Amino acid sequence: MGFDPWDAAFVADPYPAYRELREQGRALWWEATGQWLVPHYADVSALLRDRRLGRTYLHRFSHEEFGREAPPPGHEPFHVLNENGLLDLEDPAHARVRRLVSKAFTPRTVEQLAPAVDRLAGELVGQLLADGGGDLLTVVAEPLPVAVIAELLGVPEADRALLRPWSADICGMYELRPDEETARRAVRASVEFSAYLRELIAERRKEPGEDLISGLIAAHDDEGRLSEQEMISTCVLLLNAGHEATVNTTVNGWWALFRHPEQLASLDSQKLSTAVDELMRYDTPLQLFERWVLDDIRIGDTLIPRGAEVALLFGSANRDPARFDRPDTLDLVRDDNPHLSFGAGIHYCLGAPLARRELTASFGALLADGVPPLKLVREPRWRDGYVIRGLDELLVEF
């Protein structure tokens, strides 16, 4: 069917294969990973909100009851970290943790970070300008969200270089069929990152500050407080989800703009918020999101039984002509744009406002008056990996 996440040509341009999938049906069995592929916008949007599906099944079933094997014992540090974060919790635990995290991570938190975000974006673009160009990925796209999350959490500047490698190793486990070496790196990063955060939390208990970790320690309601593991998992999720998508939207977005010079020429600071959403729709950084089927569901004429897994194809949904006019056209002033790149339902991205703020800051700094236009040096390569899809580099000059 043309859908092959391990093929470099498919990763570079999956959209023709998505078109074929949408023509073939609403739920398609894919033997390679034992999943049902769901390519249509209406179905993906509905299933993200459907409580008959879940990011986990362990709140209702054991592995044996659900017909699944337990993960290898050696992978436990990764799974403990992952399963206590918002992304993989289900109600009632999800509602409790999200409520408490929301007490610390408020819209006011994002507003207070805005000057730091703008300053950091300006400094990074200034460095790129001083060098006459370079790799937009490593000079601007990666450092900005990592620095912002570190600032948010109160991670000392001397320790910030640790964060990106930990995050990259952990996120390797979100790809399809990760191998044992990927799992080994993810486990090691989980252990090291958790130990680091445990020490940082202990310091903040003694001397609270204005950072998010201090806020998470203080957050409470009638049902109590976050456990230490829930705080650790929340901090790791904020870093992983809070920068992987932003990094890839930045470089994938600039690659799209270079291929659409007329759109780039028309872009100015007044249109940035609309443009950022369109760039996220046009080439979404998260291509696939998985859900377990907790109770039998029907998608069109297909009955999908409890115990199955569905792969919701965000990249395909965001290019579905049934929902988007001219879906394969990049239109930076598109005003009807309910893309699914931040998810939907109870797992809608908590950090979406911060991600948008970072993206408008970095694009704005590169498009600011006095900054010469960017020019592509050479066509980029795509990084290995499909679920979290991004470029290996993006070399530019002014």
C-alpha positions as YAML, in Angstrom:
chain: A
units: angstrom
residues:
- id: 1
  name: MET
  ca: [0.00, 0.00, 0.00]
- id: 2
  name: GLY
  ca: [3.03, 2.27, -0.09]
- id: 3
  name: PHE
  ca: [2.98, 2.77, 3.69]
- id: 4
  name: ASP
  ca: [6.48, 1.86, 4.87]
- id: 5
  name: PRO
  ca: [7.83, 3.79, 7.90]
- id: 6
  name: TRP
  ca: [11.27, 2.17, 7.53]
- id: 7
  name: ASP
  ca: [11.74, 3.36, 3.95]
- id: 8
  name: ALA
  ca: [13.68, 6.62, 3.59]
- id: 9
  name: ALA
  ca: [11.70, 7.70, 0.52]
- id: 10
  name: PHE
  ca: [8.42, 7.25, 2.39]
- id: 11
  name: VAL
  ca: [9.69, 9.20, 5.43]
- id: 12
  name: ALA
  ca: [10.80, 12.03, 3.13]
- id: 13
  name: ASP
  ca: [7.30, 12.30, 1.62]
- id: 14
  name: PRO
  ca: [4.58, 10.11, 3.17]
- id: 15
  name: TYR
  ca: [1.69, 12.10, 1.73]
- id: 16
  name: PRO
  ca: [1.11, 10.19, -1.55]
- id: 17
  name: ALA
  ca: [0.91, 6.96, 0.47]
- id: 18
  name: TYR
  ca: [-1.58, 8.60, 2.84]
- id: 19
  name: ARG
  ca: [-3.74, 9.53, -0.13]
- id: 20
  name: GLU
  ca: [-3.79, 5.86, -1.15]
- id: 21
  name: LEU
  ca: [-4.69, 4.77, 2.38]
- id: 22
  name: ARG
  ca: [-7.63, 7.18, 2.55]
- id: 23
  name: GLU
  ca: [-8.91, 5.84, -0.77]
- id: 24
  name: GLN
  ca: [-8.67, 2.25, 0.44]
- id: 25
  name: GLY
  ca: [-10.78, 2.60, 3.56]
- id: 26
  name: ARG
  ca: [-11.31, 3.96, 7.05]
- id: 27
  name: ALA
  ca: [-9.49, 1.25, 9.04]
- id: 28
  name: LEU
  ca: [-6.75, -0.82, 7.42]
- id: 29
  name: TRP
  ca: [-5.01, -3.79, 9.03]
- id: 30
  name: TRP
  ca: [-1.23, -3.49, 8.92]
- id: 31
  name: GLU
  ca: [0.51, -6.77, 9.57]
- id: 32
  name: ALA
  ca: [4.01, -5.35, 10.15]
- id: 33
  name: THR
  ca: [3.10, -4.02, 13.61]
- id: 34
  name: GLY
  ca: [-0.27, -5.66, 14.18]
- id: 35
  name: GLN
  ca: [-2.15, -2.35, 14.16]
- id: 36
  name: TRP
  ca: [-5.17, -0.84, 12.48]
- id: 37
  name: LEU
  ca: [-4.22, 2.26, 10.48]
- id: 38
  name: VAL
  ca: [-6.77, 5.09, 10.66]
- id: 39
  name: PRO
  ca: [-6.08, 7.73, 7.95]
- id: 40
  name: HIS
  ca: [-9.21, 9.96, 7.83]
- id: 41
  name: TYR
  ca: [-9.55, 13.23, 9.72]
- id: 42
  name: ALA
  ca: [-13.10, 12.61, 10.97]
- id: 43
  name: ASP
  ca: [-12.18, 9.20, 12.40]
- id: 44
  name: VAL
  ca: [-8.89, 10.33, 13.97]
- id: 45
  name: SER
  ca: [-10.58, 13.35, 15.55]
- id: 46
  name: ALA
  ca: [-13.45, 11.25, 16.91]
- id: 47
  name: LEU
  ca: [-11.23, 8.46, 18.23]
- id: 48
  name: LEU
  ca: [-8.98, 10.90, 20.08]
- id: 49
  name: ARG
  ca: [-12.08, 11.80, 22.11]
- id: 50
  name: ASP
  ca: [-13.53, 8.26, 22.39]
- id: 51
  name: ARG
  ca: [-13.14, 6.83, 25.90]
- id: 52
  name: ARG
  ca: [-13.43, 3.28, 24.53]
- id: 53
  name: LEU
  ca: [-9.80, 3.80, 23.54]
- id: 54
  name: GLY
  ca: [-6.90, 4.55, 25.85]
- id: 55
  name: ARG
  ca: [-3.21, 5.31, 25.90]
- id: 56
  name: THR
  ca: [-2.95, 2.47, 28.43]
- id: 57
  name: TYR
  ca: [-5.12, -0.47, 29.37]
- id: 58
  name: LEU
  ca: [-3.58, -1.13, 32.78]
- id: 59
  name: HIS
  ca: [-6.19, 0.98, 34.60]
- id: 60
  name: ARG
  ca: [-8.76, -1.67, 33.59]
- id: 61
  name: PHE
  ca: [-6.94, -4.88, 32.70]
- id: 62
  name: SER
  ca: [-3.80, -6.83, 33.47]
- id: 63
  name: HIS
  ca: [-1.49, -7.69, 30.56]
- id: 64
  name: GLU
  ca: [-2.84, -11.24, 30.60]
- id: 65
  name: GLU
  ca: [-6.50, -10.16, 30.62]
- id: 66
  name: PHE
  ca: [-5.82, -7.87, 27.66]
- id: 67
  name: GLY
  ca: [-4.03, -10.57, 25.71]
- id: 68
  name: ARG
  ca: [-0.68, -8.76, 25.72]
- id: 69
  name: GLU
  ca: [2.76, -9.65, 27.01]
- id: 70
  name: ALA
  ca: [4.26, -7.61, 29.83]
- id: 71
  name: PRO
  ca: [7.35, -5.59, 28.85]
- id: 72
  name: PRO
  ca: [10.72, -7.20, 29.65]
- id: 73
  name: PRO
  ca: [11.72, -6.57, 33.30]
- id: 74
  name: GLY
  ca: [14.87, -4.81, 32.12]
- id: 75
  name: HIS
  ca: [12.76, -2.08, 30.52]
- id: 76
  name: GLU
  ca: [11.00, -1.24, 33.79]
- id: 77
  name: PRO
  ca: [12.70, 2.15, 34.45]
- id: 78
  name: PHE
  ca: [11.44, 3.47, 31.11]
- id: 79
  name: HIS
  ca: [7.90, 2.17, 31.66]
- id: 80
  name: VAL
  ca: [7.66, 3.50, 35.23]
- id: 81
  name: LEU
  ca: [8.70, 6.93, 33.95]
- id: 82
  name: ASN
  ca: [6.39, 6.80, 30.94]
- id: 83
  name: GLU
  ca: [3.32, 5.33, 32.62]
- id: 84
  name: ASN
  ca: [3.20, 7.98, 35.37]
- id: 85
  name: GLY
  ca: [3.15, 10.90, 32.94]
- id: 86
  name: LEU
  ca: [0.03, 12.60, 31.64]
- id: 87
  name: LEU
  ca: [0.45, 11.24, 28.13]
- id: 88
  name: ASP
  ca: [-0.01, 7.62, 29.22]
- id: 89
  name: LEU
  ca: [-2.39, 7.98, 32.16]
- id: 90
  name: GLU
  ca: [-6.13, 7.46, 31.86]
- id: 91
  name: ASP
  ca: [-8.92, 8.64, 34.14]
- id: 92
  name: PRO
  ca: [-9.34, 8.87, 37.04]
- id: 93
  name: ALA
  ca: [-5.55, 9.15, 37.53]
- id: 94
  name: HIS
  ca: [-5.18, 11.37, 34.44]
- id: 95
  name: ALA
  ca: [-7.80, 13.85, 35.62]
- id: 96
  name: ARG
  ca: [-6.19, 14.11, 39.07]
- id: 97
  name: VAL
  ca: [-2.64, 14.62, 37.78]
- id: 98
  name: ARG
  ca: [-3.67, 17.03, 35.02]
- id: 99
  name: ARG
  ca: [-5.67, 19.10, 37.51]
- id: 100
  name: LEU
  ca: [-2.69, 19.37, 39.85]
- id: 101
  name: VAL
  ca: [-0.18, 20.08, 37.06]
- id: 102
  name: SER
  ca: [-2.53, 22.77, 35.70]
- id: 103
  name: LYS
  ca: [-2.35, 24.55, 39.06]
- id: 104
  name: ALA
  ca: [1.39, 25.05, 38.50]
- id: 105
  name: PHE
  ca: [1.56, 25.24, 34.70]
- id: 106
  name: THR
  ca: [-0.94, 28.04, 34.07]
- id: 107
  name: PRO
  ca: [-1.49, 30.52, 31.19]
- id: 108
  name: ARG
  ca: [0.19, 33.07, 33.46]
- id: 109
  name: THR
  ca: [3.29, 30.83, 33.53]
- id: 110
  name: VAL
  ca: [3.52, 31.07, 29.74]
- id: 111
  name: GLU
  ca: [2.96, 34.83, 29.83]
- id: 112
  name: GLN
  ca: [5.75, 35.24, 32.37]
- id: 113
  name: LEU
  ca: [8.09, 33.20, 30.18]
- id: 114
  name: ALA
  ca: [7.35, 35.27, 27.06]
- id: 115
  name: PRO
  ca: [10.17, 37.85, 27.57]
- id: 116
  name: ALA
  ca: [12.69, 35.05, 28.15]
- id: 117
  name: VAL
  ca: [11.46, 33.20, 25.05]
- id: 118
  name: ASP
  ca: [11.81, 36.32, 22.89]
- id: 119
  name: ARG
  ca: [15.25, 37.11, 24.33]
- id: 120
  name: LEU
  ca: [16.55, 33.58, 23.80]
- id: 121
  name: ALA
  ca: [15.21, 33.46, 20.23]
- id: 122
  name: GLY
  ca: [16.87, 36.79, 19.47]
- id: 123
  name: GLU
  ca: [20.21, 35.66, 20.94]
- id: 124
  name: LEU
  ca: [20.21, 32.39, 18.98]
- id: 125
  name: VAL
  ca: [19.33, 34.10, 15.70]
- id: 126
  name: GLY
  ca: [22.00, 36.70, 16.47]
- id: 127
  name: GLN
  ca: [24.56, 33.90, 16.77]
- id: 128
  name: LEU
  ca: [23.43, 32.40, 13.45]
- id: 129
  name: LEU
  ca: [23.71, 35.85, 11.87]
- id: 130
  name: ALA
  ca: [27.17, 36.46, 13.33]
- id: 131
  name: ASP
  ca: [28.33, 33.14, 11.87]
- id: 132
  name: GLY
  ca: [26.87, 34.01, 8.47]
- id: 133
  name: GLY
  ca: [24.63, 30.96, 8.62]
- id: 134
  name: GLY
  ca: [24.93, 27.36, 9.76]
- id: 135
  name: ASP
  ca: [22.67, 24.48, 10.78]
- id: 136
  name: LEU
  ca: [19.31, 25.96, 11.74]
- id: 137
  name: LEU
  ca: [18.53, 22.76, 13.64]
- id: 138
  name: THR
  ca: [21.47, 22.86, 16.05]
- id: 139
  name: VAL
  ca: [21.93, 26.64, 16.30]
- id: 140
  name: VAL
  ca: [18.31, 27.79, 16.72]
- id: 141
  name: ALA
  ca: [15.65, 25.05, 16.59]
- id: 142
  name: GLU
  ca: [17.06, 22.72, 19.28]
- id: 143
  name: PRO
  ca: [18.53, 25.17, 21.80]
- id: 144
  name: LEU
  ca: [15.45, 27.40, 22.09]
- id: 145
  name: PRO
  ca: [12.81, 24.97, 23.45]
- id: 146
  name: VAL
  ca: [15.39, 23.12, 25.57]
- id: 147
  name: ALA
  ca: [16.47, 26.41, 27.16]
- id: 148
  name: VAL
  ca: [12.85, 27.47, 27.69]
- id: 149
  name: ILE
  ca: [11.87, 24.17, 29.37]
- id: 150
  name: ALA
  ca: [15.05, 24.31, 31.48]
- id: 151
  name: GLU
  ca: [14.15, 27.87, 32.50]
- id: 152
  name: LEU
  ca: [10.62, 26.74, 33.29]
- id: 153
  name: LEU
  ca: [11.81, 23.83, 35.45]
- id: 154
  name: GLY
  ca: [14.64, 25.75, 37.08]
- id: 155
  name: VAL
  ca: [17.42, 23.54, 35.68]
- id: 156
  name: PRO
  ca: [20.77, 25.29, 36.26]
- id: 157
  name: GLU
  ca: [22.44, 26.49, 33.07]
- id: 158
  name: ALA
  ca: [25.47, 24.25, 33.66]
- id: 159
  name: ASP
  ca: [23.23, 21.14, 33.49]
- id: 160
  name: ARG
  ca: [21.18, 22.00, 30.42]
- id: 161
  name: ALA
  ca: [23.40, 20.16, 27.95]
- id: 162
  name: LEU
  ca: [22.25, 16.91, 29.59]
- id: 163
  name: LEU
  ca: [18.60, 17.39, 28.67]
- id: 164
  name: ARG
  ca: [18.51, 17.00, 24.89]
- id: 165
  name: PRO
  ca: [20.46, 13.68, 24.78]
- id: 166
  name: TRP
  ca: [18.27, 12.22, 27.55]
- id: 167
  name: SER
  ca: [15.14, 13.28, 25.70]
- id: 168
  name: ALA
  ca: [16.32, 11.92, 22.34]
- id: 169
  name: ASP
  ca: [17.14, 8.52, 23.87]
- id: 170
  name: ILE
  ca: [13.79, 8.26, 25.67]
- id: 171
  name: CYS
  ca: [11.82, 9.32, 22.58]
- id: 172
  name: GLY
  ca: [13.44, 6.54, 20.55]
- id: 173
  name: MET
  ca: [11.01, 4.16, 22.28]
- id: 174
  name: TYR
  ca: [8.03, 5.91, 20.67]
- id: 175
  name: GLU
  ca: [9.05, 4.71, 17.22]
- id: 176
  name: LEU
  ca: [7.52, 1.58, 15.69]
- id: 177
  name: ARG
  ca: [9.29, -1.66, 16.66]
- id: 178
  name: PRO
  ca: [12.21, -0.16, 18.61]
- id: 179
  name: ASP
  ca: [15.16, -2.53, 18.80]
- id: 180
  name: GLU
  ca: [16.95, -3.66, 21.95]
- id: 181
  name: GLU
  ca: [19.73, -1.09, 21.61]
- id: 182
  name: THR
  ca: [17.12, 1.70, 21.45]
- id: 183
  name: ALA
  ca: [15.48, 0.25, 24.57]
- id: 184
  name: ARG
  ca: [18.84, 0.06, 26.37]
- id: 185
  name: ARG
  ca: [19.55, 3.75, 25.68]
- id: 186
  name: ALA
  ca: [16.03, 4.70, 26.75]
- id: 187
  name: VAL
  ca: [16.34, 2.78, 30.02]
- id: 188
  name: ARG
  ca: [19.71, 4.36, 30.81]
- id: 189
  name: ALA
  ca: [18.37, 7.85, 30.04]
- id: 190
  name: SER
  ca: [15.27, 7.17, 32.16]
- id: 191
  name: VAL
  ca: [17.41, 6.16, 35.13]
- id: 192
  name: GLU
  ca: [19.80, 9.11, 34.81]
- id: 193
  name: PHE
  ca: [17.12, 11.73, 34.14]
- id: 194
  name: SER
  ca: [14.95, 10.45, 37.01]
- id: 195
  name: ALA
  ca: [17.90, 10.51, 39.43]
- id: 196
  name: TYR
  ca: [18.77, 14.06, 38.36]
- id: 197
  name: LEU
  ca: [15.20, 15.28, 38.85]
- id: 198
  name: ARG
  ca: [14.93, 13.54, 42.21]
- id: 199
  name: GLU
  ca: [17.88, 15.60, 43.43]
- id: 200
  name: LEU
  ca: [16.44, 18.80, 41.95]
- id: 201
  name: ILE
  ca: [13.06, 18.15, 43.63]
- id: 202
  name: ALA
  ca: [14.82, 17.56, 46.96]
- id: 203
  name: GLU
  ca: [16.62, 20.90, 46.61]
- id: 204
  name: ARG
  ca: [13.36, 22.72, 45.80]
- id: 205
  name: ARG
  ca: [11.65, 21.16, 48.82]
- id: 206
  name: LYS
  ca: [14.33, 22.76, 50.98]
- id: 207
  name: GLU
  ca: [14.46, 26.06, 49.07]
- id: 208
  name: PRO
  ca: [11.38, 26.70, 46.90]
- id: 209
  name: GLY
  ca: [11.76, 29.10, 43.98]
- id: 210
  name: GLU
  ca: [9.62, 30.59, 41.22]
- id: 211
  name: ASP
  ca: [10.13, 27.59, 38.91]
- id: 212
  name: LEU
  ca: [7.63, 24.94, 37.86]
- id: 213
  name: ILE
  ca: [9.16, 22.20, 40.04]
- id: 214
  name: SER
  ca: [8.50, 24.35, 43.12]
- id: 215
  name: GLY
  ca: [4.97, 24.87, 41.81]
- id: 216
  name: LEU
  ca: [4.43, 21.12, 41.34]
- id: 217
  name: ILE
  ca: [5.64, 20.46, 44.91]
- id: 218
  name: ALA
  ca: [3.20, 23.05, 46.26]
- id: 219
  name: ALA
  ca: [0.20, 22.04, 44.10]
- id: 220
  name: HIS
  ca: [-2.55, 20.32, 46.08]
- id: 221
  name: ASP
  ca: [-6.29, 19.88, 46.28]
- id: 222
  name: ASP
  ca: [-8.77, 17.87, 48.33]
- id: 223
  name: GLU
  ca: [-7.37, 14.63, 46.87]
- id: 224
  name: GLY
  ca: [-3.81, 15.40, 47.90]
- id: 225
  name: ARG
  ca: [-0.59, 16.17, 46.06]
- id: 226
  name: LEU
  ca: [1.48, 14.77, 43.25]
- id: 227
  name: SER
  ca: [3.74, 11.86, 44.17]
- id: 228
  name: GLU
  ca: [7.45, 12.28, 43.53]
- id: 229
  name: GLN
  ca: [7.24, 9.86, 40.60]
- id: 230
  name: GLU
  ca: [4.35, 11.84, 39.09]
- id: 231
  name: MET
  ca: [6.41, 15.03, 39.38]
- id: 232
  name: ILE
  ca: [9.42, 13.38, 37.75]
- id: 233
  name: SER
  ca: [7.30, 11.94, 34.93]
- id: 234
  name: THR
  ca: [5.61, 15.32, 34.39]
- id: 235
  name: CYS
  ca: [8.96, 17.12, 34.09]
- id: 236
  name: VAL
  ca: [10.31, 14.55, 31.62]
- id: 237
  name: LEU
  ca: [7.12, 14.74, 29.54]
- id: 238
  name: LEU
  ca: [7.33, 18.54, 29.45]
- id: 239
  name: LEU
  ca: [10.84, 18.31, 28.07]
- id: 240
  name: ASN
  ca: [10.16, 15.48, 25.60]
- id: 241
  name: ALA
  ca: [6.83, 16.67, 24.25]
- id: 242
  name: GLY
  ca: [7.70, 20.31, 24.87]
- id: 243
  name: HIS
  ca: [10.67, 20.40, 22.58]
- id: 244
  name: GLU
  ca: [10.59, 17.51, 20.09]
- id: 245
  name: ALA
  ca: [7.51, 18.93, 18.35]
- id: 246
  name: THR
  ca: [8.81, 22.50, 18.47]
- id: 247
  name: VAL
  ca: [12.21, 21.53, 17.04]
- id: 248
  name: ASN
  ca: [10.68, 19.58, 14.16]
- id: 249
  name: THR
  ca: [8.01, 22.18, 13.40]
- id: 250
  name: THR
  ca: [10.78, 24.78, 13.12]
- id: 251
  name: VAL
  ca: [13.01, 22.91, 10.69]
- id: 252
  name: ASN
  ca: [10.23, 21.11, 8.80]
- id: 253
  name: GLY
  ca: [8.47, 24.47, 8.55]
- id: 254
  name: TRP
  ca: [11.50, 26.27, 7.11]
- id: 255
  name: TRP
  ca: [12.06, 23.42, 4.65]
- id: 256
  name: ALA
  ca: [8.44, 23.85, 3.52]
- id: 257
  name: LEU
  ca: [8.91, 27.62, 3.20]
- id: 258
  name: PHE
  ca: [12.05, 27.19, 1.09]
- id: 259
  name: ARG
  ca: [10.04, 24.96, -1.26]
- id: 260
  name: HIS
  ca: [7.28, 27.62, -1.41]
- id: 261
  name: PRO
  ca: [9.18, 30.87, -1.95]
- id: 262
  name: GLU
  ca: [6.01, 32.80, -2.76]
- id: 263
  name: GLN
  ca: [4.60, 31.91, 0.68]
- id: 264
  name: LEU
  ca: [7.88, 32.80, 2.39]
- id: 265
  name: ALA
  ca: [7.98, 36.17, 0.59]
- id: 266
  name: SER
  ca: [4.48, 36.97, 1.85]
- id: 267
  name: LEU
  ca: [5.17, 36.06, 5.47]
- id: 268
  name: ASP
  ca: [5.45, 38.84, 8.02]
- id: 269
  name: SER
  ca: [5.16, 39.15, 11.80]
- id: 270
  name: GLN
  ca: [1.43, 39.98, 11.60]
- id: 271
  name: LYS
  ca: [0.63, 36.55, 10.17]
- id: 272
  name: LEU
  ca: [2.91, 34.43, 12.34]
- id: 273
  name: SER
  ca: [0.34, 32.77, 14.59]
- id: 274
  name: THR
  ca: [-1.76, 31.66, 11.60]
- id: 275
  name: ALA
  ca: [1.35, 30.64, 9.69]
- id: 276
  name: VAL
  ca: [2.66, 28.49, 12.55]
- id: 277
  name: ASP
  ca: [-0.60, 26.52, 12.69]
- id: 278
  name: GLU
  ca: [-0.50, 26.02, 8.93]
- id: 279
  name: LEU
  ca: [3.09, 24.78, 9.05]
- id: 280
  name: MET
  ca: [2.08, 22.31, 11.79]
- id: 281
  name: ARG
  ca: [-0.81, 21.09, 9.64]
- id: 282
  name: TYR
  ca: [1.13, 20.91, 6.40]
- id: 283
  name: ASP
  ca: [3.98, 18.80, 7.77]
- id: 284
  name: THR
  ca: [3.05, 17.71, 11.26]
- id: 285
  name: PRO
  ca: [5.96, 16.72, 13.53]
- id: 286
  name: LEU
  ca: [4.07, 13.80, 15.11]
- id: 287
  name: GLN
  ca: [2.88, 11.53, 12.31]
- id: 288
  name: LEU
  ca: [1.27, 8.71, 14.28]
- id: 289
  name: PHE
  ca: [-0.36, 8.35, 17.68]
- id: 290
  name: GLU
  ca: [-1.34, 4.97, 19.14]
- id: 291
  name: ARG
  ca: [-4.36, 3.96, 21.17]
- id: 292
  name: TRP
  ca: [-5.46, 0.67, 22.72]
- id: 293
  name: VAL
  ca: [-9.01, -0.54, 22.08]
- id: 294
  name: LEU
  ca: [-10.57, -1.02, 25.54]
- id: 295
  name: ASP
  ca: [-14.03, -1.97, 24.26]
- id: 296
  name: ASP
  ca: [-15.10, -3.13, 20.80]
- id: 297
  name: ILE
  ca: [-15.46, -0.26, 18.34]
- id: 298
  name: ARG
  ca: [-16.67, 0.00, 14.77]
- id: 299
  name: ILE
  ca: [-14.97, 2.20, 12.20]
- id: 300
  name: GLY
  ca: [-17.12, 2.23, 9.11]
- id: 301
  name: ASP
  ca: [-17.81, -1.40, 8.28]
- id: 302
  name: THR
  ca: [-14.87, -2.69, 10.30]
- id: 303
  name: LEU
  ca: [-15.34, -4.10, 13.79]
- id: 304
  name: ILE
  ca: [-12.17, -3.66, 15.84]
- id: 305
  name: PRO
  ca: [-12.15, -5.86, 18.95]
- id: 306
  name: ARG
  ca: [-11.02, -5.11, 22.47]
- id: 307
  name: GLY
  ca: [-7.29, -5.75, 22.80]
- id: 308
  name: ALA
  ca: [-6.40, -4.38, 19.37]
- id: 309
  name: GLU
  ca: [-4.26, -1.31, 18.77]
- id: 310
  name: VAL
  ca: [-5.05, 1.54, 16.40]
- id: 311
  name: ALA
  ca: [-2.50, 3.87, 14.80]
- id: 312
  name: LEU
  ca: [-4.07, 7.29, 14.31]
- id: 313
  name: LEU
  ca: [-2.31, 8.89, 11.34]
- id: 314
  name: PHE
  ca: [-2.07, 12.59, 12.20]
- id: 315
  name: GLY
  ca: [-0.09, 13.36, 9.04]
- id: 316
  name: SER
  ca: [-2.81, 11.86, 6.87]
- id: 317
  name: ALA
  ca: [-5.68, 13.44, 8.83]
- id: 318
  name: ASN
  ca: [-4.12, 16.89, 8.47]
- id: 319
  name: ARG
  ca: [-4.07, 16.46, 4.67]
- id: 320
  name: ASP
  ca: [-7.58, 15.01, 4.35]
- id: 321
  name: PRO
  ca: [-9.53, 16.79, 1.55]
- id: 322
  name: ALA
  ca: [-12.78, 15.91, 3.33]
- id: 323
  name: ARG
  ca: [-11.82, 18.46, 6.00]
- id: 324
  name: PHE
  ca: [-9.28, 20.85, 4.47]
- id: 325
  name: ASP
  ca: [-9.71, 22.83, 1.27]
- id: 326
  name: ARG
  ca: [-6.69, 22.26, -1.01]
- id: 327
  name: PRO
  ca: [-4.99, 20.14, 1.68]
- id: 328
  name: ASP
  ca: [-1.71, 19.71, -0.21]
- id: 329
  name: THR
  ca: [-1.32, 23.48, -0.66]
- id: 330
  name: LEU
  ca: [0.67, 25.46, 1.89]
- id: 331
  name: ASP
  ca: [-1.50, 28.47, 2.71]
- id: 332
  name: LEU
  ca: [-0.05, 30.60, 5.50]
- id: 333
  name: VAL
  ca: [-3.25, 32.65, 5.87]
- id: 334
  name: ARG
  ca: [-5.54, 29.59, 6.11]
- id: 335
  name: ASP
  ca: [-8.14, 30.59, 8.69]
- id: 336
  name: ASP
  ca: [-10.18, 27.36, 8.89]
- id: 337
  name: ASN
  ca: [-7.48, 25.14, 10.33]
- id: 338
  name: PRO
  ca: [-8.50, 22.71, 13.11]
- id: 339
  name: HIS
  ca: [-5.37, 20.58, 12.65]
- id: 340
  name: LEU
  ca: [-4.76, 17.68, 15.02]
- id: 341
  name: SER
  ca: [-1.03, 18.21, 15.62]
- id: 342
  name: PHE
  ca: [-1.64, 18.97, 19.33]
- id: 343
  name: GLY
  ca: [-4.07, 16.05, 19.69]
- id: 344
  name: ALA
  ca: [-7.62, 16.34, 21.02]
- id: 345
  name: GLY
  ca: [-9.76, 15.21, 23.92]
- id: 346
  name: ILE
  ca: [-8.38, 14.71, 27.41]
- id: 347
  name: HIS
  ca: [-4.85, 14.28, 26.05]
- id: 348
  name: TYR
  ca: [-4.82, 17.59, 24.17]
- id: 349
  name: CYS
  ca: [-1.31, 19.01, 24.57]
- id: 350
  name: LEU
  ca: [-1.02, 20.92, 27.84]
- id: 351
  name: GLY
  ca: [1.97, 22.81, 26.47]
- id: 352
  name: ALA
  ca: [0.34, 23.97, 23.21]
- id: 353
  name: PRO
  ca: [0.32, 27.69, 24.20]
- id: 354
  name: LEU
  ca: [4.01, 27.54, 25.10]
- id: 355
  name: ALA
  ca: [4.89, 25.71, 21.87]
- id: 356
  name: ARG
  ca: [3.07, 28.35, 19.82]
- id: 357
  name: ARG
  ca: [4.89, 31.09, 21.74]
- id: 358
  name: GLU
  ca: [8.28, 29.52, 21.04]
- id: 359
  name: LEU
  ca: [7.50, 29.02, 17.36]
- id: 360
  name: THR
  ca: [6.26, 32.55, 16.79]
- id: 361
  name: ALA
  ca: [9.36, 33.84, 18.61]
- id: 362
  name: SER
  ca: [11.86, 31.86, 16.52]
- id: 363
  name: PHE
  ca: [10.16, 32.49, 13.18]
- id: 364
  name: GLY
  ca: [9.68, 36.14, 14.16]
- id: 365
  name: ALA
  ca: [13.36, 36.58, 15.07]
- id: 366
  name: LEU
  ca: [14.45, 35.10, 11.72]
- id: 367
  name: LEU
  ca: [12.01, 37.33, 9.81]
- id: 368
  name: ALA
  ca: [12.67, 40.51, 11.81]
- id: 369
  name: ASP
  ca: [13.59, 43.81, 10.19]
- id: 370
  name: GLY
  ca: [17.34, 44.02, 9.72]
- id: 371
  name: VAL
  ca: [17.82, 40.24, 9.41]
- id: 372
  name: PRO
  ca: [18.72, 39.34, 5.81]
- id: 373
  name: PRO
  ca: [16.58, 36.68, 4.13]
- id: 374
  name: LEU
  ca: [17.54, 33.07, 4.76]
- id: 375
  name: LYS
  ca: [18.72, 30.94, 1.88]
- id: 376
  name: LEU
  ca: [18.97, 27.14, 1.77]
- id: 377
  name: VAL
  ca: [22.51, 25.83, 1.29]
- id: 378
  name: ARG
  ca: [21.58, 22.28, 0.27]
- id: 379
  name: GLU
  ca: [18.62, 19.94, 0.35]
- id: 380
  name: PRO
  ca: [18.35, 18.41, 3.83]
- id: 381
  name: ARG
  ca: [18.34, 14.77, 4.89]
- id: 382
  name: TRP
  ca: [15.58, 13.25, 6.99]
- id: 383
  name: ARG
  ca: [16.48, 11.71, 10.32]
- id: 384
  name: ASP
  ca: [15.86, 8.01, 10.89]
- id: 385
  name: GLY
  ca: [12.44, 7.63, 12.50]
- id: 386
  name: TYR
  ca: [8.92, 8.20, 11.32]
- id: 387
  name: VAL
  ca: [6.62, 8.70, 14.32]
- id: 388
  name: ILE
  ca: [8.51, 11.81, 15.47]
- id: 389
  name: ARG
  ca: [9.53, 13.00, 12.01]
- id: 390
  name: GLY
  ca: [12.17, 15.64, 11.45]
- id: 391
  name: LEU
  ca: [15.23, 16.67, 9.49]
- id: 392
  name: ASP
  ca: [18.77, 15.60, 10.32]
- id: 393
  name: GLU
  ca: [20.02, 19.13, 9.55]
- id: 394
  name: LEU
  ca: [18.98, 22.31, 7.74]
- id: 395
  name: LEU
  ca: [21.99, 24.25, 6.48]
- id: 396
  name: VAL
  ca: [21.22, 27.90, 5.71]
- id: 397
  name: GLU
  ca: [23.00, 31.16, 4.92]
- id: 398
  name: PHE
  ca: [21.92, 34.79, 4.79]
...
